[in-house]
Every structure is written in C-alpha cells, then in structure tokens.
C-alpha cells in the first residue's frame, strides 16, 4: 500500500508587505510598516501587542472593512487587496466571521434576528430559512431560550455567545475575534474561550486579538505586533 | 439571488420600521409635522370647495339659467318693459323655457292699527319655478286664478307672522286696494340671502297676487321685471342677445334697460373662489415643505446616532445599497404615516363639522391623492441626503464611533 502523501496544508490567508498610513492632525502616522502574515487552514492564532501597535488596523484589513492600504492580501487564494470595501461586501459576508469585544449586537433586533443578520444580507436564502439556521446556531450556543429577547435583556456572556453564533452562520473561512473576552469576567471568559477551543478542534481558522496571556496560551501560535511590524 | 427580492424588501422595510420604533417619541413628533402639513392641504381644499359651493349655490338658488330684463328708470325719458314686449319676446326669442313677468306696487296696510308698507307683486304661476320659490304653507297662485283674475294672495313669512302671528288660518284674508284677498299660502325665496347677489323684488313684507289681478286692480302698464329661464346654461347668451334685440327694436334705445344673466356672476364667483383656494393651498404647501425639512433633520440625527449600527451592518456584509434603501425607506414611512394621519384629520375634521352643523362638506379625492403623493415625494426627497450619508460611511470609523 502506497503511503498516503500528506496533503500540503492550505494557506487560508496571506498578507504580503502591507503598509498602512493614517493622517492624524495633518501628520502621517504609519500604523503598519511591511507586515507579512500567513495563516494556514485550521490555525488558531493569538495576535498580541500593546495599544497603538497596529493590531486593530491589522484586524480591520484582515476583516475586509479597511481596504485602503499598500501591499497584497489573498484570502482563500483570491486576491482581495485593491478592491473597494463595497466590492468586498459579499466576501466579507461569506468568508469572514467577526466577533467584537463589545459584541456589537443591534439593539432593536431580537437575538434570533441578530444572529441571522449575515445570512439575511447574503440574500441567497429565504429569510425564514435564515432565521431557522440562526435558531439552530443559537441553540448550539445554549441560547434556545433567549431567541426573542433583545440584547439588553440577556447577560453579557450570552450576548457574546449570540455574537459568536452570528459570526458562524455563513460558515466563514476565517473567524476574526477582537478581544472577545475583554468585556467579560474571568468565569465567563473561560466559557467563551472554551467555545473558541471547540471551534478550533472542529477545524475552524481563528485569529484573535487579545491582551490576555492565558488566552494567548490557548492558541497554537502567537503573533506580536509592535510599531506596525510583526514579531514572531 | 433575485429569488428572494420581495422577501428582501420586506426585510429592509422591517429594518426601517425597527429604526423608527427605536425612537418612538421623535418619530411621532416628526410625523406630526407632516400630518399638520397634509391636514392643512386637505382641509384647505375642503374649505375652498365649501366656500365655492356656497357662493355658487347662492347664485344658482336665485334661479338657474336665469335671465332678467328691467327698466332702470334712469336717463332722459326712461322706458320700461311693457306687456307687448313680453309677447314679442315669447314669440321671437328662442331658448326660453319659461317666462315670468312681474308687476310690483306698494301699499300701506294697516296691521293691528299700525300702517305698514307692503310690497304687492303680481306674478304668473311660472314665477314660483323660475325664481325657486319655496312654498312653506298652503300653495302658490294657480294658472286658473291668474286667468280669472281671482283675488287670492300668498304672503311672505314676515307678513304672515305680523298679521296672523304665524301660519294664516284657513279662512284668512288680507285687504288690498279696498278688496278682500283670500290668503292661500306662505312662500319664501329658495335662497334666503338671494338679495346678496342682486336686488330682490321680494321684500320682508310682501303679498303676491295673480298677475292679471294686480294689472286690473292697480292699473299697471309696465313690468317691474321680466324673468326668463333659458333652456340650458349654453342658451343663456342667446336669450340675452334675443331680448336685447327685441327691446332695441321696440323702444327708442336700450339705454334705460338692463338685461342680465347670472352666468357672469357664476363664473366670476368660481374664478374668485378657485383663486383663493389656490393661494390657501400654496400656504398649506409651505407647511408640507417645513415638515419635510423636519424629516431631513431627524433623519440626519438618526443617521449620526446609528453610526455604530450602520458600521456593524456593513461589517457583517451589508452592501451600501442595502443601507441606502433601509434609510431611504424610513423617511417615506414617516412622511406617509404623517400623511395618512393628516388626511384623516384634514378630511375627518371638516366632515365632522359638516355632520355637526348639518352642512354638506365635500372632501376632494384629488386633494387627498395630491396630499398623499406630495408627502411621499417630500419623504423621498428629504430622506435622500441622510440616507446617502449613512450609506457612504467609512466602516472602520463607524465601528469605533462612540
């Protein structure tokens, strides 16, 4: 029996020589200065670094919400740099799952509708199907009894779980989490982190910005951003 | 992708609705602005229509398609319409459906020991019809009574009241020209204030007797006035011309005659009330525009307040067009809801007043449609700028917006 050749690990996303400059008070400020980053399918990466190091900028570029930078960005083998944020809307919708520190649930929508939102904006399924899918995802997160509640009516741990359900609903290529435990107490943090660990075990590709050494320890690989550059 | 378009639009409508219900108080106040504007437009048109209807009714009440001819008594050797004129007009002028020559004189009548000046009119039975006379008690004079020169009289309500304290008893009589006239009825003019349009030959204290009776007993040779009813509004001008022709041929000149119709007053009244209504609509329209600016103002505040919300939606994959549509829906929802409320108030108010005072109040469907259309247009127009502002937000900036 011929030995199975190990398939080459797939590169999910790749940044090459990315520069980003802000104008602030007329002064140009370099946020990123030649960033190279490769993320392989199924990796769980913690992005660390002091405030103002450029890690938020990095996350925004990775999440396709910031399209004004120099350098190249390939997502799933597709060149996404040089396109406008509006052209990137469907890719952002399908390939990126965002989890924010402040959850960013829409206050006037129910938990169910919030979780369904990316599926609804995809417009490839009937709204009822999207809601059914969101229900399934929320039940998996243990929120089956909170579907019709508004975000302010549930605990912050539940809010973050709802936000994770929302990030997952379109089965994205990459999950981007911006200090997802930053607003949580240690017990709740632990629960949320466990969810990310489960996702990682199921093969999800995760990039997580964090200040927390403990959180970083759970990741396979840590990436340090300092002065707009990556230090491994 | 296009498969779920209608579902999708319903969803965007839902998002817009959620956005509005998030700020109920503010949405309601903004809506109120539109409601007032719309209500003013609808109500003003109704008021205009009522006014127009009132004035036109006043004129028509005097007698539709009425033509009248009389001597003014002015000038050197003034002439009057005489009995032969009537016969010639009857024979030679086309388009007349009824003729009502009127004789008039005045007498002093002693009522309760006091002398009162009373107008005595001599008329043919057609008079009642031509002049829209309303019989409130008994009946009008008949053709037979006119032919026989019977001594019968119908009274104005004021005269009946003064003489009999109300409706005359069945055997009531009135003494005129030293003769006893049997009172057969009480009549009034179809329009109480007909004299507002022109002078009326019917005064407060009037007794109406058959034409031939008055001619005989008073020895009158000229008409006070000759009323004619044209067959149709279109025939009026022809009748006026025909009467002028006859009178000009039979008299020295037309100088002391006046021949007129009410058409002129009618069209003048219509024009004036239409012009007033238009001016009022323009004024009411200003409040619609003010309401629209209110909407724009509120939408701008809303867009700023929901900067984060917009950023989140964009980050989750909403296209700018989706955001534009969502916000573009909010303003017309406000303006249409306001418009609906305004139409209810603007139409309901006048209708209610109409029922309260038992006056027919017309509500113009056109004004309702226009008010609705204008509120929609105002909503879209004034919603466009804030919606574009929302759709063109920088995602990163709006995500970090506090």
Interface residues (C-beta under 8 A of the other chain):
Chain A: X60 X63 X65 X66 X85 X86 X89 X90 X92 X93 X94 X98 X100 X104 X106 X107 X108 X109 X117 X118 X120 X121 X122 X123 X124 X125 X126 X127 X166 X170
Chain B: X1 X4 X7 X8 X10 X11 X18 X19 X21 X22 X308 X309 X312 X313 X314 X315 X316 X317 X318 X319 X320 X322 X395 X396 X399
